[in-house]
Structures are given as C-alpha cells and as structure tokens.
Amino acid sequence: MRPIWRRLTACIAIGGAAVIVLGLAAYAAGARVNTTRSIPVGLYWNSDAPATTGAYVLFCPPQVGVFEEAKRRGYIGAGFCPGGYGLMMKKILAGNNDVVDIVEEGVRVNGALLPLSVPLKADKGGRPLPRFQARHFAVGNSEWLLMSDVSATSFDGRYFGPINRSQIKTVISPVLVW
C-alpha cells in the first residue's frame, strides 16, 4: 500500500509544479487574470493596441497620498510598482480634453452621466472615502480618467482623479470574462 501513496504523492507534486510552470509561462507571455470587480472578472491578454477611450489598461498608481492611503486600507494590493503598489486594472473613460464633472449624482463626461459612478461617502468599514477635489475640469492630453463601468464600489478616478498617461503599462484585451 505504501508504494501507491508514494506514487500518488509524486504525481500530485509533479502536477502542481507543472501548473505553476504553466502559469508563470502564461504570465510571461502576457496573460493577466482579473479577480477584482473593477473590470469584468476573467482572463485578459496584454495588447499592443494604443490606449484610447474605452480600452482596459494595467497601470501603476502614482506615488501620491491617496494611493498610499488606499494601500493601507486594502483597496489596492502591494506589488512591484514604485511605492510598492500593485498594478491596477481599469477602463479609460475620459481623455483628450473631455470635460468631466464629479458631482453627487455621479461622474459626467461631456455631459453624459457614467453608470455606477456615484461617489460613495464611506467604504464598507465606514471610513470616509477621499474625493477628487476638482468638480469640473478638462482631462489634459497627457492624462486619462480611469474608472470602472461594472462596479459602483470600485476605487477609481472619482476618488483619485485623472492619472498621467505614463502610468499606463499596457492595454489589456479580454479573452474570457464573466
């Protein structure tokens, strides 16, 4: 009976190692998995497509106080971006001199109200959320406003405002989402 358990243990170890190697190879080739509700959950692939309004992107948060607080509160994870931040995934919803209004009823881009964009006053723990201080502004040619269009509770541009385009690491394309 003992040789069977040894073989079974060896097969499980080899299988587990193969899964890890396959996962690392897929990541190195450009596969990305999103498990958050900032964009649709699923599998994405790095793309050479240019960043444009409507594209999903991976970005490194800039080293500013609002992201440091977000990291402390667990809204964003630790990672290899400057400041120890993890990469974030969002959708580009405004840029190229689009006029943005962040008001009580939500975020408007060129007058159109974005779905699921009402700024929350507090997080699930009751802690007050930051609010981007400019109420009415034009997104500059070197910036993007990154938001979620699938979650009303995402930590996104209504809290941190537009980010510099240099923070974008890659455009990602959905492969399998749900």
C-alpha positions as CSV (number, residue, x, y, z in Angstrom):
1,M,0.0,0.0,0.0
2,R,2.9,2.4,0.8
3,P,4.2,2.5,-2.9
4,I,0.8,3.6,-4.1
5,W,0.8,6.6,-1.7
6,R,4.4,7.5,-2.8
7,R,3.4,7.4,-6.4
8,L,0.2,9.4,-5.7
9,T,2.2,12.0,-3.8
10,A,4.8,12.2,-6.6
11,C,2.1,12.6,-9.2
12,I,0.4,15.4,-7.2
13,A,3.7,17.2,-6.7
14,I,4.7,16.9,-10.4
15,G,1.2,18.1,-11.4
16,G,1.3,21.0,-9.1
17,A,4.8,22.0,-10.3
18,A,3.5,21.8,-13.9
19,V,0.6,24.0,-13.2
20,I,2.9,26.6,-11.6
21,V,5.3,26.5,-14.5
22,L,2.5,26.8,-17.0
23,G,1.0,29.7,-15.1
24,L,4.4,31.5,-15.0
25,A,4.9,30.9,-18.7
26,A,1.4,32.3,-19.5
27,Y,2.1,35.4,-17.4
28,A,5.5,35.9,-19.1
29,A,3.7,35.6,-22.5
30,G,1.1,38.3,-21.5
31,A,-1.8,36.6,-19.8
32,R,-3.4,38.5,-16.9
33,V,-6.2,37.4,-14.6
34,N,-8.5,39.9,-13.0
35,T,-10.2,38.8,-9.8
36,T,-11.4,42.2,-8.7
37,R,-14.7,43.9,-9.7
38,S,-13.0,47.0,-11.2
39,I,-13.4,45.5,-14.7
40,P,-15.1,42.2,-15.7
41,V,-13.6,39.3,-13.9
42,G,-11.7,36.9,-16.2
43,L,-8.7,36.3,-18.3
44,Y,-7.0,39.2,-20.3
45,W,-4.1,39.4,-22.6
46,N,-1.5,42.2,-23.0
47,S,-2.1,44.0,-26.2
48,D,0.0,46.3,-28.5
49,A,-3.1,48.4,-29.1
50,P,-2.9,52.1,-28.3
51,A,-4.5,53.3,-25.2
52,T,-7.8,55.0,-26.2
53,T,-11.1,55.8,-24.6
54,G,-12.9,52.6,-23.9
55,A,-9.8,50.4,-23.5
56,Y,-9.0,48.3,-20.5
57,V,-5.5,49.1,-19.1
58,L,-3.0,48.0,-16.5
59,F,-1.4,50.9,-14.7
60,C,1.0,51.6,-11.8
61,P,-0.6,54.1,-9.4
62,P,1.4,57.3,-9.0
63,Q,3.2,57.8,-5.6
64,V,0.7,60.2,-4.1
65,G,-1.0,60.2,-0.7
66,V,-4.4,59.0,-1.9
67,F,-2.8,55.7,-3.2
68,E,-0.7,55.3,-0.1
69,E,-3.9,55.5,2.0
70,A,-5.7,53.1,-0.4
71,K,-2.9,50.6,0.0
72,R,-3.1,50.9,3.8
73,R,-6.8,50.3,3.7
74,G,-6.5,47.4,1.4
75,Y,-8.2,48.9,-1.7
76,I,-5.1,48.1,-3.7
77,G,-2.5,45.5,-3.2
78,A,1.2,45.5,-2.8
79,G,3.3,44.9,-5.8
80,F,6.3,45.9,-7.9
81,C,5.2,49.4,-9.0
82,P,7.1,52.4,-7.5
83,G,5.9,52.9,-3.9
84,G,5.3,49.2,-3.5
85,Y,1.9,49.4,-5.2
86,G,0.4,46.6,-7.2
87,L,-0.8,47.1,-10.8
88,M,-4.4,48.2,-11.1
89,M,-6.9,47.4,-13.9
90,K,-9.4,50.0,-15.1
91,K,-11.2,51.2,-18.2
92,I,-10.3,54.5,-19.8
93,L,-13.5,56.6,-19.7
94,A,-12.2,60.1,-20.5
95,G,-9.2,61.8,-22.0
96,N,-8.2,64.2,-24.8
97,N,-9.8,67.3,-23.3
98,D,-13.0,65.6,-22.3
99,V,-14.9,67.7,-19.8
100,V,-15.5,65.9,-16.5
101,D,-17.9,66.7,-13.7
102,I,-17.7,64.8,-10.5
103,V,-20.9,65.6,-8.6
104,E,-23.2,63.9,-6.1
105,E,-25.2,62.1,-8.7
106,G,-22.1,60.6,-10.4
107,V,-19.4,61.3,-12.9
108,R,-20.3,63.1,-16.1
109,V,-18.1,63.0,-19.2
110,N,-19.0,65.7,-21.8
111,G,-22.4,65.9,-20.1
112,A,-23.2,62.2,-20.1
113,L,-23.7,60.5,-16.7
114,L,-21.5,57.4,-16.4
115,P,-23.3,54.3,-15.0
116,L,-22.3,53.2,-11.5
117,S,-20.3,56.4,-10.9
118,V,-21.9,57.9,-7.8
119,P,-19.1,58.8,-5.4
120,L,-19.5,57.0,-2.1
121,K,-19.0,58.9,1.0
122,A,-17.6,56.0,3.0
123,D,-16.1,52.5,2.4
124,K,-17.7,49.3,3.8
125,G,-15.8,49.8,7.0
126,G,-17.5,53.3,7.5
127,R,-14.2,55.2,6.8
128,P,-14.7,58.3,4.7
129,L,-13.5,58.0,1.2
130,P,-11.3,60.6,-0.5
131,R,-12.9,62.7,-3.2
132,F,-11.0,64.2,-6.1
133,Q,-11.2,67.9,-5.4
134,A,-11.8,69.3,-8.9
135,R,-15.5,69.3,-9.6
136,H,-15.5,70.5,-13.2
137,F,-12.3,70.0,-15.3
138,A,-11.0,69.1,-18.7
139,V,-8.8,65.9,-18.8
140,G,-5.5,67.0,-20.3
141,N,-3.8,65.5,-23.4
142,S,-1.3,63.8,-21.1
143,E,-3.9,62.3,-18.8
144,W,-6.6,59.6,-18.7
145,L,-9.6,59.3,-16.3
146,L,-9.7,55.6,-15.3
147,M,-12.8,54.1,-13.8
148,S,-14.9,51.0,-13.5
149,D,-18.0,50.7,-15.6
150,V,-19.1,47.4,-13.9
151,S,-18.9,48.2,-10.2
152,A,-20.3,51.1,-8.1
153,T,-17.8,50.4,-5.3
154,S,-14.5,50.4,-7.3
155,F,-11.6,52.6,-6.1
156,D,-11.3,54.7,-9.3
157,G,-11.0,58.1,-10.8
158,R,-13.9,59.6,-8.8
159,Y,-11.6,59.3,-5.8
160,F,-8.1,59.9,-7.3
161,G,-8.8,61.9,-10.4
162,P,-7.0,61.6,-13.8
163,I,-3.6,59.9,-14.0
164,N,-0.7,60.7,-16.3
165,R,-0.6,58.5,-19.4
166,S,3.0,57.5,-18.5
167,Q,1.5,55.4,-15.6
168,I,-0.2,53.1,-18.2
169,K,1.9,49.9,-18.6
170,T,-0.2,48.1,-21.2
171,V,-3.6,47.8,-22.8
172,I,-5.3,44.5,-22.0
173,S,-7.8,42.7,-24.1
174,P,-10.5,40.4,-22.6
175,V,-10.1,36.7,-23.6
176,L,-12.6,35.1,-21.3
177,V,-14.7,37.2,-18.9
178,W,-17.8,36.7,-16.9
